[in-house]
Amino acid sequence: MVPEIDQQSFAEAHATGALVVDVRNRGEYRAGHVPGARSAPLPDLPLVLAELPKDRPVHVICQSGGRSAQATALLRDLGYDAHSVSGGTAAWIDAGRVAATGDEPGTSTASTAPAAPATAEETR
């Protein structure tokens, strides 16, 4: 079973500088993500492993929890203290928490309204 962190506990960890890895595709990430989250789409995750610390928790998030569970299982198998964020970015935004937009992790606030689905071009 993949360890999960609930939204409230995740929000508390986030407020204290938690490491967050967003495994959604780039178009989804651009449309709205947890501020400070690093983009590492699930297919590209093996390419960034060397950049992730093993000495602190890694909070893995996607849209609703499916891809983050897969990524968390992979990371845990490789010795990372990884936890899947229950409910994902959708639950983060639905709770009225701020989201950042664009290609950078960002710390600025953005609209928390649900984002339009990414087009095929945006997901590349």
Summary of the structure (lengths in Angstrom):
residues: 124
radius of gyration: 13.2
end to end distance: 30.8
largest distance: 37.1
contacts: 381
relative contact order: 0.25
helix: 35%
strand: 16%
